[in-house]
Amino acid sequence: MPDFPPVRPSHVLAAYAEELVQTRRVVVLGDATSGLADRLLDRGARLVHVYDPEPLRVAEEAARGTQRNVTLAALAEAGASVREGAFDVAIVEDLSAHADPAAVLARVRRLLAPRGVAIVAAPNPEARHRLLFEPGHGASELDYYALYDAVAAAFEEVRMLAQAPFVGYAVAALGEEEDPVPSLDASFLPAGTEEPEWFVALASAEPVAHESFLVVQLPFVEAIPPGRRARVERELERARAEERRAREALARVGAQPADTARAPAPAAHAEVERLQAALRERDAWIVELEKRAAAADTRADAAEGALDDERAARERATGEATTASERERAARTELESLRAQLAAAARARDTLADRARTLEDELSAAKAVAPAAPAEPEPTDDVGRLEEQLVERGRELARLQAELHEAARTGRELLTELELARSGASAPPAAEGAALVDSLSLANARLEADLLAARWAAELAAPGEQQKIRPES
């Protein structure tokens, strides 16, 4: 496949005419440097003749080199090297670029075979926006009706078409066994379609049945602004190169001998005028390209500024999200600490409640074991017997008191040894010593209560019950 130049609106005509040009001879009237001839060969054309109204473009394309099945010539030579009716399909890239559209169409009619088909295009002068950049200005202005009238004057059958831009996305199922049936949704467009950029006339001497609706997909990079800017720059460079070549040719004409200059040949004079006209056209073209390049730079700068603003906003949002996350983590940590403190306070409260219940139980038990007040003894006259009982009871009380003191001393020693064995220290801590003193004091109080109760029982007991009194442990 040849190395095609950037996509142009006229290349869409190659896709539309694919069935008509296969294995056929095709003649193109238009820009020799547009690359339409290569597109037609790629679509199956057998031979392509290109006739350009600008000889400089013909020379430039010939110097660049063409394919073997492409022939280039100036439009003035059209019909001189081939017989009439030699072509099956004729394509006029831009009828408005010709000063005399009627003469061009008459020539096309002579070049076509009796059953040949002509495809004639002209830009819509009322189009406000264009998808692809197209340099140059037409020599005439043809709207829809003017194009139809011009083509209808040369051909019996004329069918008018509109070439409108198509921008969108394709949503297609993947992995299907059969090719999907495409459908078109134009609901996003208020009028159902874009404004036509070009009007195309399909003309012939006899009726021709061909596509009524065709969607041609173009490379994405050729339609987005960066690709459009690159095309503008390429076209500007090409225009500048052509300007340099035209100025060199003009300089060569001006450097001819003086006698030749004094009596210039008519052909040389015509060549000079044509070169000067070409220079003026190129200058206007370069100015237009520079304006479009400046506009493209401005749009690119605006897009880059918007992108920088969006990045800065995203970074600020990221920083704020990070700060919020840190505050959230700090709040969660503080909440966990407060929950731990609350749990510790609850455990301390439960411990104090258990201790209070234990003290209450101990107090209740102490009250339960206290003996009831003894009944008042009955009077007796046996004083001697009572004195003996009192002496005996005094001895018993002395013995019980000695046992009480011994039990208290033994208890203190045992508790001290137990606490030392549990803690493994040489002496109990102050807090544990205080608790031990409290415990021993409570035990001493209980023993004194038992002693007092035994004393009351000894004083009031009957003589036959002395043997029942025993010290309590």
C-alpha positions as CSV (number, residue, x, y, z in Angstrom):
1,M,0.0,0.0,0.0
2,P,1.4,3.4,-0.9
3,D,2.3,6.1,1.7
4,F,-0.9,8.2,1.5
5,P,-0.8,11.9,2.3
6,P,-3.2,13.3,5.0
7,V,-6.9,12.6,4.5
8,R,-8.8,15.3,2.5
9,P,-12.5,15.6,1.9
10,S,-12.1,14.5,-1.7
11,H,-10.8,11.1,-0.5
12,V,-14.3,10.3,0.7
13,L,-15.3,10.3,-3.0
14,A,-12.8,7.3,-3.5
15,A,-14.7,5.4,-0.9
16,Y,-18.1,6.3,-2.3
17,A,-17.1,5.3,-5.9
18,E,-15.3,2.1,-4.9
19,E,-17.8,-0.2,-6.7
20,L,-17.8,2.1,-9.8
21,V,-14.0,2.3,-10.2
22,Q,-13.0,-1.3,-9.7
23,T,-11.1,-2.6,-12.7
24,R,-12.1,0.6,-14.6
25,R,-10.2,3.6,-16.2
26,V,-10.7,6.7,-14.1
27,V,-9.9,10.4,-14.9
28,V,-9.5,12.9,-12.1
29,L,-9.7,16.7,-12.6
30,G,-8.2,18.4,-9.6
31,D,-5.1,18.7,-7.5
32,A,-2.3,16.4,-8.6
33,T,-0.8,16.5,-5.1
34,S,-4.0,15.6,-3.2
35,G,-3.3,11.8,-3.3
36,L,-6.7,11.0,-4.7
37,A,-5.1,8.9,-7.5
38,D,-3.4,6.6,-5.0
39,R,-6.7,6.2,-3.1
40,L,-8.5,5.2,-6.2
41,L,-5.8,2.6,-7.1
42,D,-6.1,1.2,-3.6
43,R,-9.9,0.9,-4.2
44,G,-9.3,-1.2,-7.3
45,A,-9.1,1.2,-10.2
46,R,-7.1,-0.2,-13.2
47,L,-5.7,3.1,-14.4
48,V,-5.9,6.8,-13.2
49,H,-5.3,9.9,-15.3
50,V,-5.0,13.2,-13.3
51,Y,-5.4,16.5,-15.1
52,D,-4.5,19.5,-12.9
53,P,-5.2,23.2,-13.9
54,E,-1.9,24.1,-12.1
55,P,1.2,22.9,-14.1
56,L,3.4,23.6,-11.1
57,R,1.6,21.0,-9.0
58,V,1.9,18.5,-11.9
59,A,5.7,19.1,-12.0
60,E,6.0,18.8,-8.2
61,E,4.0,15.5,-8.1
62,A,6.0,14.1,-11.1
63,A,9.2,15.0,-9.4
64,R,8.1,13.2,-6.2
65,G,7.3,10.1,-8.2
66,T,4.0,8.3,-8.9
67,Q,2.8,4.8,-9.2
68,R,3.0,3.0,-12.6
69,N,-0.7,3.2,-13.2
70,V,-1.0,6.9,-12.6
71,T,-0.6,9.5,-15.4
72,L,-0.2,13.2,-14.7
73,A,-0.8,16.1,-17.1
74,A,-1.9,19.7,-17.2
75,L,-5.6,20.3,-17.7
76,A,-4.9,22.2,-20.9
77,E,-3.7,19.0,-22.4
78,A,-6.7,17.0,-21.4
79,G,-8.0,15.1,-24.4
80,A,-4.9,15.6,-26.4
81,S,-3.2,12.4,-25.4
82,V,-6.3,10.2,-25.2
83,R,-9.3,9.5,-27.4
84,E,-12.8,10.6,-26.5
85,G,-14.8,8.2,-24.5
86,A,-11.7,6.5,-23.1
87,F,-12.7,6.6,-19.4
88,D,-15.4,4.8,-17.4
89,V,-15.5,7.2,-14.4
90,A,-14.6,10.9,-14.0
91,I,-14.1,12.7,-10.7
92,V,-14.0,16.5,-10.4
93,E,-12.6,17.2,-7.0
94,D,-13.8,20.8,-6.8
95,L,-15.8,22.4,-9.6
96,S,-15.6,25.8,-7.9
97,A,-11.8,25.8,-8.4
98,H,-12.3,26.3,-12.2
99,A,-13.1,29.7,-13.7
100,D,-15.4,28.1,-16.4
101,P,-17.4,25.2,-14.8
102,A,-19.5,24.7,-18.0
103,A,-16.3,24.2,-20.1
104,V,-14.9,21.7,-17.6
105,L,-18.1,19.6,-17.5
106,A,-18.3,19.6,-21.3
107,R,-14.7,18.2,-21.4
108,V,-15.6,15.6,-18.8
109,R,-18.6,14.5,-21.0
110,R,-16.3,14.0,-24.0
111,L,-13.8,12.0,-21.9
112,L,-16.4,9.6,-20.6
113,A,-17.7,6.5,-22.4
114,P,-21.5,6.4,-23.3
115,R,-22.2,4.5,-20.1
116,G,-19.6,6.4,-18.0
117,V,-20.4,8.1,-14.7
118,A,-19.2,11.5,-13.4
119,I,-18.8,12.5,-9.8
120,V,-18.7,16.3,-9.4
121,A,-18.1,17.9,-6.1
122,A,-18.2,21.5,-4.9
123,P,-17.9,23.0,-1.3
124,N,-21.0,24.4,0.4
125,P,-20.3,28.2,0.5
126,E,-22.7,28.5,3.5
127,A,-20.9,25.9,5.7
128,R,-19.8,27.5,9.0
129,H,-17.6,24.6,10.3
130,R,-15.5,22.0,8.5
131,L,-14.2,18.7,9.8
132,L,-11.0,18.7,7.7
133,F,-8.8,21.5,6.6
134,E,-9.0,22.3,2.8
135,P,-6.6,25.0,1.5
136,G,-7.3,27.3,-1.4
137,H,-10.2,29.5,-2.5
138,G,-12.5,28.7,-5.4
139,A,-12.5,30.7,-8.6
140,S,-16.3,30.6,-8.5
141,E,-19.0,30.0,-5.9
142,L,-21.5,27.2,-6.4
143,D,-24.3,26.5,-4.0
144,Y,-26.6,23.5,-4.2
145,Y,-28.8,24.9,-7.1
146,A,-25.9,26.3,-9.1
147,L,-24.1,23.0,-9.0
148,Y,-27.2,21.1,-10.1
149,D,-27.9,23.5,-12.9
150,A,-24.3,23.3,-14.2
151,V,-24.2,19.5,-14.1
152,A,-27.7,19.1,-15.6
153,A,-26.7,21.2,-18.6
154,A,-24.1,18.5,-19.5
155,F,-25.7,15.2,-18.4
156,E,-29.2,13.8,-18.7
157,E,-29.3,12.0,-15.3
158,V,-28.2,13.9,-12.2
159,R,-28.5,12.7,-8.6
160,M,-27.6,15.2,-5.8
161,L,-25.8,14.1,-2.7
162,A,-24.6,15.9,0.5
163,Q,-21.2,15.2,2.1
164,A,-21.6,16.0,5.8
165,P,-19.1,15.4,8.6
166,F,-19.7,12.5,10.9
167,V,-18.2,12.5,14.5
168,G,-19.1,9.9,17.1
169,Y,-18.3,6.5,18.7
170,A,-19.0,3.0,17.5
171,V,-20.4,0.6,20.1
172,A,-20.1,-3.0,18.8
173,A,-20.4,-6.4,20.4
174,L,-17.2,-8.4,20.6
175,G,-16.8,-12.1,20.1
176,E,-19.9,-12.5,17.9
177,E,-19.9,-15.4,15.3
178,E,-21.6,-13.3,12.7
179,D,-21.0,-9.7,11.5
180,P,-23.2,-7.3,13.5
181,V,-25.8,-5.3,11.6
182,P,-24.9,-1.6,12.1
183,S,-27.5,1.0,13.2
184,L,-27.2,4.8,13.2
185,D,-28.4,7.0,16.1
186,A,-28.5,10.7,15.2
187,S,-30.6,11.8,18.2
188,F,-27.9,14.0,19.6
189,L,-28.2,16.3,16.5
190,P,-31.1,18.7,16.6
191,A,-31.6,18.5,12.8
192,G,-30.8,14.8,12.6
193,T,-27.6,15.4,10.6
194,E,-24.6,17.9,10.4
195,E,-24.6,20.8,8.0
196,P,-23.3,19.6,4.6
197,E,-19.7,20.6,3.8
198,W,-19.8,19.6,0.2
199,F,-22.4,19.0,-2.4
200,V,-21.8,16.1,-4.8
201,A,-23.6,15.4,-8.1
202,L,-23.7,11.8,-9.5
203,A,-24.2,12.4,-13.3
204,S,-24.4,10.1,-16.3
205,A,-26.1,9.7,-19.7
206,E,-28.2,6.8,-18.4
207,P,-29.7,6.0,-15.0
208,V,-27.1,4.6,-12.4
209,A,-28.1,2.8,-9.2
210,H,-25.5,3.4,-6.5
211,E,-25.2,4.0,-2.7
212,S,-27.9,6.3,-1.2
213,F,-26.2,6.5,2.2
214,L,-22.6,5.7,3.1
215,V,-20.7,6.4,6.3
216,V,-16.9,6.7,5.8
217,Q,-14.7,6.4,8.8
218,L,-11.6,8.6,8.9
219,P,-8.5,8.2,11.1
220,F,-9.1,9.8,14.5
221,V,-5.7,11.7,14.5
222,E,-6.7,13.5,11.3
223,A,-9.8,15.0,12.8
224,I,-8.7,16.0,16.4
225,P,-7.2,19.4,16.9
226,P,-3.5,18.2,17.2
227,G,-3.8,16.3,13.9
228,R,-5.5,19.2,12.2
229,R,-2.7,21.5,13.4
230,A,-0.1,19.1,12.0
231,R,-1.9,19.1,8.6
232,V,-1.9,22.9,8.6
233,E,1.8,22.9,9.3
234,R,2.4,20.4,6.5
235,E,0.3,22.3,4.0
236,L,2.1,25.6,5.1
237,E,5.5,24.0,4.5
238,R,4.4,22.6,1.1
239,A,3.1,26.1,0.1
240,R,6.3,27.7,1.2
241,A,8.3,25.2,-0.9
242,E,6.1,25.8,-3.9
243,E,6.6,29.6,-3.4
244,R,10.4,29.2,-3.4
245,R,10.2,27.1,-6.6
246,A,8.0,29.7,-8.3
247,R,10.3,32.6,-7.2
248,E,13.2,30.7,-8.6
249,A,11.4,30.1,-11.9
250,L,10.5,33.8,-12.0
251,A,14.2,34.7,-11.3
252,R,15.3,32.4,-14.1
253,V,12.9,34.1,-16.5
254,G,14.1,37.6,-15.4
255,A,17.8,36.5,-15.9
256,Q,17.3,35.9,-19.6
257,P,19.5,37.9,-22.1
258,A,18.7,41.6,-22.6
259,D,17.7,41.1,-26.2
260,T,15.3,38.4,-25.2
261,A,14.0,40.6,-22.4
262,R,13.5,43.5,-24.9
263,A,11.5,41.3,-27.1
264,P,10.0,38.7,-25.0
265,A,8.3,35.8,-26.6
266,P,4.6,35.5,-26.1
267,A,5.0,32.1,-24.4
268,A,7.6,33.5,-22.0
269,H,5.3,36.5,-21.2
270,A,2.4,34.3,-20.5
271,E,4.6,32.1,-18.3
272,V,5.7,35.1,-16.3
273,E,2.1,36.3,-15.8
274,R,1.1,32.8,-14.8
275,L,3.9,32.5,-12.3
276,Q,3.1,35.9,-10.8
277,A,-0.5,34.9,-10.5
278,A,0.6,31.7,-8.8
279,L,2.8,33.7,-6.4
280,R,-0.1,35.9,-5.5
281,E,-2.3,32.9,-4.9
282,R,0.4,31.2,-2.8
283,D,0.9,34.4,-0.8
284,A,-2.8,34.5,0.0
285,W,-2.7,30.8,0.8
286,I,0.3,31.2,3.2
287,V,-1.4,34.1,5.0
288,E,-4.5,31.9,5.5
289,L,-2.5,29.0,6.7
290,E,-0.6,31.2,9.2
291,K,-3.9,32.5,10.5
292,R,-5.2,29.0,11.0
293,A,-1.9,27.9,12.6
294,A,-2.1,30.8,15.0
295,A,-5.7,29.9,15.9
296,A,-4.7,26.3,16.4
297,D,-1.9,27.4,18.7
298,T,-4.3,29.5,20.7
299,R,-6.7,26.6,21.1
300,A,-3.9,24.3,22.1
301,D,-2.6,26.9,24.7
302,A,-6.2,27.2,26.1
303,A,-6.6,23.5,26.3
304,E,-3.2,23.1,28.0
305,G,-4.1,25.9,30.6
306,A,-7.4,24.1,31.3
307,L,-5.6,20.8,31.8
308,D,-3.1,22.5,34.2
309,D,-6.1,24.0,36.2
310,E,-7.7,20.6,36.4
311,R,-4.5,19.0,37.6
312,A,-4.0,21.7,40.3
313,A,-7.6,21.2,41.4
314,R,-7.1,17.4,41.6
315,E,-3.9,17.9,43.7
316,R,-5.8,20.2,46.1
317,A,-8.6,17.7,46.4
318,T,-6.1,15.0,47.1
319,G,-4.4,17.1,49.8
320,E,-7.7,17.9,51.5
321,A,-8.7,14.2,51.4
322,T,-5.3,13.3,53.0
323,T,-5.9,15.8,55.8
324,A,-9.4,14.6,56.4
325,S,-8.1,11.0,56.6
326,E,-5.5,12.0,59.2
327,R,-8.1,13.8,61.3
328,E,-10.4,10.8,61.0
329,R,-7.6,8.5,62.2
330,A,-6.8,10.8,65.1
331,A,-10.5,10.9,66.1
332,R,-10.7,7.2,65.9
333,T,-7.6,6.8,68.1
334,E,-9.0,9.2,70.7
335,L,-12.3,7.4,70.6
336,E,-10.6,4.0,71.3
337,S,-8.7,5.6,74.2
338,L,-11.9,6.9,75.7
339,R,-13.5,3.6,75.3
340,A,-10.6,1.9,77.1
341,Q,-10.8,4.4,79.9
342,L,-14.6,3.8,80.2
343,A,-14.1,0.0,80.3
344,A,-11.4,0.4,83.1
345,A,-13.8,2.7,85.0
346,A,-16.5,0.1,84.7
347,R,-14.3,-2.7,85.9
348,A,-13.2,-0.5,88.9
349,R,-16.9,0.2,89.6
350,D,-17.7,-3.5,89.5
351,T,-14.7,-4.3,91.9
352,L,-15.9,-1.7,94.4
353,A,-19.4,-3.0,94.2
354,D,-18.2,-6.6,94.8
355,R,-16.1,-5.3,97.8
356,A,-19.1,-3.5,99.3
357,R,-21.3,-6.6,98.9
358,T,-18.5,-8.7,100.6
359,L,-18.4,-6.3,103.5
360,E,-22.1,-6.3,103.8
361,D,-22.1,-10.1,103.9
362,E,-19.4,-10.1,106.5
363,L,-21.4,-7.6,108.7
364,S,-24.6,-9.7,108.3
365,A,-22.7,-12.8,109.3
366,A,-21.2,-11.1,112.3
367,K,-24.7,-10.0,113.4
368,A,-26.0,-13.5,112.9
369,V,-23.5,-15.2,115.1
370,A,-24.0,-12.7,118.0
371,P,-25.9,-14.6,120.8
372,A,-29.3,-13.4,121.9
373,A,-29.6,-11.6,125.2
374,P,-29.7,-14.2,128.0
375,A,-32.8,-14.7,130.0
376,E,-32.7,-13.2,133.5
377,P,-31.7,-15.9,135.9
378,E,-33.9,-17.1,138.6
379,P,-32.9,-16.0,142.1
380,T,-31.5,-18.7,144.4
381,D,-30.6,-18.9,148.1
382,D,-27.5,-21.2,147.7
383,V,-24.8,-18.5,148.0
384,G,-22.0,-20.9,148.6
385,R,-22.7,-22.9,145.5
386,L,-22.8,-19.7,143.5
387,E,-19.5,-18.5,144.8
388,E,-17.9,-21.8,143.8
389,Q,-19.4,-21.5,140.4
390,L,-18.1,-18.0,140.1
391,V,-14.5,-19.0,141.1
392,E,-14.7,-21.9,138.6
393,R,-15.9,-19.6,135.9
394,G,-13.2,-17.1,136.6
395,R,-10.6,-19.7,136.0
396,E,-12.3,-20.8,132.8
397,L,-12.4,-17.2,131.6
398,A,-8.7,-16.7,132.3
399,R,-7.9,-19.8,130.4
400,L,-10.1,-18.7,127.5
401,Q,-8.4,-15.3,127.4
402,A,-5.0,-16.9,127.3
403,E,-6.1,-19.1,124.4
404,L,-7.5,-16.0,122.6
405,H,-4.2,-14.1,122.8
406,E,-2.3,-17.1,121.6
407,A,-4.6,-17.7,118.7
408,A,-4.3,-14.0,117.7
409,R,-0.5,-14.2,117.8
410,T,-0.4,-17.4,115.7
411,G,-2.9,-15.9,113.2
412,R,-0.7,-12.8,112.7
413,E,2.4,-15.0,112.1
414,L,0.6,-17.2,109.6
415,L,-0.9,-14.3,107.7
416,T,2.5,-12.6,107.5
417,E,4.2,-15.8,106.2
418,L,1.4,-16.4,103.7
419,E,1.7,-12.8,102.2
420,L,5.5,-13.2,102.0
421,A,5.2,-16.5,100.2
422,R,2.7,-15.0,97.7
423,S,4.7,-11.9,96.9
424,G,8.2,-13.3,97.3
425,A,9.3,-10.1,99.1
426,S,11.1,-9.7,102.5
427,A,8.3,-7.5,103.9
428,P,4.7,-6.8,102.8
429,P,4.1,-3.5,101.1
430,A,2.4,-0.7,103.0
431,A,-0.9,-1.1,101.4
432,E,-0.9,-4.9,102.0
433,G,0.3,-4.3,105.7
434,A,-2.6,-2.0,106.2
435,A,-5.0,-4.6,104.8
436,L,-3.5,-7.2,107.0
437,V,-3.9,-5.0,110.1
438,D,-7.6,-4.5,109.2
439,S,-8.1,-8.2,108.8
440,L,-6.5,-9.0,112.2
441,S,-8.4,-6.3,113.9
442,L,-11.6,-7.7,112.5
443,A,-10.6,-11.2,113.7
444,N,-9.7,-9.8,117.2
445,A,-13.0,-8.1,117.4
446,R,-14.8,-11.3,116.6
447,L,-12.8,-13.2,119.3
448,E,-13.5,-10.5,121.9
449,A,-17.1,-10.8,121.0
450,D,-17.0,-14.6,121.4
451,L,-15.1,-14.1,124.8
452,L,-17.8,-11.7,126.0
453,A,-20.5,-14.1,125.0
454,A,-18.7,-17.0,126.7
455,R,-18.4,-14.8,129.8
456,W,-22.1,-14.1,129.8
457,A,-22.9,-17.7,129.3
458,A,-20.6,-18.7,132.2
459,E,-22.2,-16.2,134.6
460,L,-25.7,-17.3,133.8
461,A,-25.4,-21.0,133.1
462,A,-26.8,-23.5,135.6
463,P,-24.4,-25.6,137.7
464,G,-25.1,-28.7,135.7
465,E,-24.1,-26.9,132.4
466,Q,-20.5,-25.9,133.3
467,Q,-19.0,-28.8,131.5
468,K,-20.7,-27.6,128.2
469,I,-18.8,-24.3,128.0
470,R,-15.9,-24.6,125.6
471,P,-13.8,-21.8,124.0
472,E,-14.6,-21.1,120.4
473,S,-11.9,-21.0,117.8
